[in-house]
């Protein structure tokens, strides 16, 4: 009986560690998606495929994302200090909430394959 309890506890700890690693990776992936989207916007801007108003909106949305990313970073540090997985989930949600409007706006100027790739990457990164 004691062996079964120990085995169950070990399995539960392993499951928690795997889920936390997945969430941490998801936060990083959100950052990579935003980076990719911003690079694609920069290329479109350089090719004069955007308007000044569009560029201003991208800058505003990116500022919002940066604020959300700062909050996510704080949550990640709190997770590292406490080990509380709830802080990791909070970090992912904060990063997602900041990234989604920015990516949704940028994809409006991209070719469908590029837009689909960014949208799909963000969706995969932020699946619960």
Order of alpha helices (4+ residues) and beta strands (2+ residues): alpha-alpha-alpha-alpha
